[in-house]
């Protein structure tokens, strides 16, 4: 099990390991940190996303860039909203389901990388 060292807050308190397999997605924030999202919570680490994208690829993990500031664990995506272009990390989707957005420019390529049996849902917009 490969782990990523993270902290529980933005100031560096609560150093702990998080299994890479448990990571849902990484997202840059306005404080030049990387937020590490798991089902259990949100943690923090440093470094640009392109570093983590390369490190995960070289480690044999399937992380995909959903947006300029979002890197998601492809194996953790459980459902896609094709209207809003959201990737959900649980299915069925509930009000507690974690999700992140995909950019329009990356959407088609991401959809081709996902397994065909991943549920696709639509949102009717008025």
C-alpha beads as a LAMMPS data file, in Angstrom:
LAMMPS data file: protein, C-alpha beads

126 atoms
125 bonds

1 atom types
1 bond types

-500.0 500.0 xlo xhi
-500.0 500.0 ylo yhi
-500.0 500.0 zlo zhi

Masses

1 110.0

Atoms # bond

1 1 1 0.000 0.000 0.000
2 1 1 1.507 3.287 -1.129
3 1 1 0.712 6.337 0.993
4 1 1 0.788 10.079 0.555
5 1 1 1.801 12.188 3.564
6 1 1 -0.828 14.836 4.279
7 1 1 -1.872 17.202 7.051
8 1 1 -5.270 17.680 8.644
9 1 1 -5.199 21.457 8.295
10 1 1 -3.703 24.117 6.046
11 1 1 -1.138 25.112 8.677
12 1 1 0.564 21.707 8.746
13 1 1 -0.948 20.196 11.891
14 1 1 -1.908 16.534 12.069
15 1 1 0.630 14.883 9.761
16 1 1 -0.543 11.442 8.666
17 1 1 -0.424 9.006 5.752
18 1 1 -3.346 8.503 3.358
19 1 1 -3.433 5.472 1.080
20 1 1 -3.277 6.493 -2.585
21 1 1 -6.062 3.977 -3.267
22 1 1 -8.331 5.930 -0.867
23 1 1 -7.842 9.256 -2.642
24 1 1 -10.904 10.370 -4.601
25 1 1 -9.397 13.525 -6.078
26 1 1 -6.823 16.263 -5.574
27 1 1 -7.703 19.903 -6.065
28 1 1 -5.633 23.068 -5.923
29 1 1 -6.833 25.782 -3.585
30 1 1 -6.300 29.531 -3.405
31 1 1 -3.516 29.166 -0.814
32 1 1 -1.138 27.305 -3.172
33 1 1 -1.877 24.003 -1.442
34 1 1 -3.318 20.789 -2.814
35 1 1 -6.481 19.506 -1.156
36 1 1 -6.576 15.705 -0.943
37 1 1 -10.170 14.433 -0.824
38 1 1 -11.082 11.000 0.546
39 1 1 -14.409 9.607 1.710
40 1 1 -13.304 10.301 5.285
41 1 1 -12.412 13.954 4.793
42 1 1 -10.203 16.607 3.263
43 1 1 -6.452 16.830 3.846
44 1 1 -3.629 19.001 2.538
45 1 1 -0.280 18.550 0.825
46 1 1 2.064 20.659 -1.286
47 1 1 3.325 20.630 -4.846
48 1 1 1.788 21.392 -8.214
49 1 1 -0.804 18.975 -9.592
50 1 1 1.433 18.175 -12.560
51 1 1 3.957 16.689 -10.080
52 1 1 1.291 14.434 -8.533
53 1 1 -0.093 13.552 -11.965
54 1 1 3.354 12.341 -13.035
55 1 1 4.103 10.593 -9.723
56 1 1 0.816 8.676 -9.756
57 1 1 1.278 7.668 -13.413
58 1 1 4.805 6.408 -12.730
59 1 1 3.467 4.496 -9.721
60 1 1 0.894 2.717 -11.892
61 1 1 -2.132 4.593 -10.560
62 1 1 -4.916 5.809 -12.845
63 1 1 -5.420 9.486 -12.084
64 1 1 -6.884 11.741 -14.759
65 1 1 -6.978 15.513 -15.083
66 1 1 -10.650 16.559 -14.978
67 1 1 -9.941 20.259 -14.975
68 1 1 -6.968 22.566 -14.750
69 1 1 -7.145 22.339 -10.944
70 1 1 -8.562 18.819 -10.415
71 1 1 -6.855 15.426 -10.624
72 1 1 -9.183 12.458 -9.965
73 1 1 -8.633 8.789 -9.215
74 1 1 -10.265 7.127 -12.234
75 1 1 -10.919 3.938 -10.263
76 1 1 -12.950 5.869 -7.679
77 1 1 -15.358 7.559 -10.134
78 1 1 -18.692 5.753 -9.762
79 1 1 -21.098 7.922 -11.781
80 1 1 -21.071 10.797 -14.292
81 1 1 -23.605 13.581 -14.704
82 1 1 -23.506 14.160 -18.455
83 1 1 -25.436 17.440 -18.276
84 1 1 -23.498 19.199 -15.525
85 1 1 -20.244 17.330 -16.266
86 1 1 -19.779 16.192 -12.662
87 1 1 -17.833 13.113 -11.605
88 1 1 -19.401 11.458 -8.542
89 1 1 -17.551 9.151 -6.194
90 1 1 -20.590 7.157 -4.985
91 1 1 -23.540 5.566 -6.724
92 1 1 -26.375 5.986 -6.168
93 1 1 -25.750 9.690 -5.658
94 1 1 -26.902 11.172 -2.340
95 1 1 -26.578 14.604 -0.759
96 1 1 -23.380 13.343 0.936
97 1 1 -21.716 12.109 -2.253
98 1 1 -18.443 13.848 -3.048
99 1 1 -18.088 15.146 -6.583
100 1 1 -16.001 17.436 -8.751
101 1 1 -16.450 19.183 -12.085
102 1 1 -14.936 18.282 -15.437
103 1 1 -13.944 20.950 -17.928
104 1 1 -15.717 21.045 -21.275
105 1 1 -12.378 20.641 -23.039
106 1 1 -11.458 17.432 -21.207
107 1 1 -14.922 15.893 -20.957
108 1 1 -14.852 13.774 -24.145
109 1 1 -11.401 12.310 -23.449
110 1 1 -12.380 11.495 -19.861
111 1 1 -15.541 9.737 -21.000
112 1 1 -13.462 7.563 -23.334
113 1 1 -11.173 6.537 -20.454
114 1 1 -14.004 5.525 -18.128
115 1 1 -15.358 1.983 -18.206
116 1 1 -18.553 1.701 -20.254
117 1 1 -20.517 0.332 -17.283
118 1 1 -20.145 3.520 -15.189
119 1 1 -23.669 4.948 -14.781
120 1 1 -24.436 8.152 -16.650
121 1 1 -27.173 10.421 -15.342
122 1 1 -28.669 13.577 -16.783
123 1 1 -30.027 16.662 -15.090
124 1 1 -32.962 18.408 -16.705
125 1 1 -32.315 22.138 -16.639
126 1 1 -35.235 24.547 -16.923

Bonds

1 1 1 2
2 1 2 3
3 1 3 4
4 1 4 5
5 1 5 6
6 1 6 7
7 1 7 8
8 1 8 9
9 1 9 10
10 1 10 11
11 1 11 12
12 1 12 13
13 1 13 14
14 1 14 15
15 1 15 16
16 1 16 17
17 1 17 18
18 1 18 19
19 1 19 20
20 1 20 21
21 1 21 22
22 1 22 23
23 1 23 24
24 1 24 25
25 1 25 26
26 1 26 27
27 1 27 28
28 1 28 29
29 1 29 30
30 1 30 31
31 1 31 32
32 1 32 33
33 1 33 34
34 1 34 35
35 1 35 36
36 1 36 37
37 1 37 38
38 1 38 39
39 1 39 40
40 1 40 41
41 1 41 42
42 1 42 43
43 1 43 44
44 1 44 45
45 1 45 46
46 1 46 47
47 1 47 48
48 1 48 49
49 1 49 50
50 1 50 51
51 1 51 52
52 1 52 53
53 1 53 54
54 1 54 55
55 1 55 56
56 1 56 57
57 1 57 58
58 1 58 59
59 1 59 60
60 1 60 61
61 1 61 62
62 1 62 63
63 1 63 64
64 1 64 65
65 1 65 66
66 1 66 67
67 1 67 68
68 1 68 69
69 1 69 70
70 1 70 71
71 1 71 72
72 1 72 73
73 1 73 74
74 1 74 75
75 1 75 76
76 1 76 77
77 1 77 78
78 1 78 79
79 1 79 80
80 1 80 81
81 1 81 82
82 1 82 83
83 1 83 84
84 1 84 85
85 1 85 86
86 1 86 87
87 1 87 88
88 1 88 89
89 1 89 90
90 1 90 91
91 1 91 92
92 1 92 93
93 1 93 94
94 1 94 95
95 1 95 96
96 1 96 97
97 1 97 98
98 1 98 99
99 1 99 100
100 1 100 101
101 1 101 102
102 1 102 103
103 1 103 104
104 1 104 105
105 1 105 106
106 1 106 107
107 1 107 108
108 1 108 109
109 1 109 110
110 1 110 111
111 1 111 112
112 1 112 113
113 1 113 114
114 1 114 115
115 1 115 116
116 1 116 117
117 1 117 118
118 1 118 119
119 1 119 120
120 1 120 121
121 1 121 122
122 1 122 123
123 1 123 124
124 1 124 125
125 1 125 126
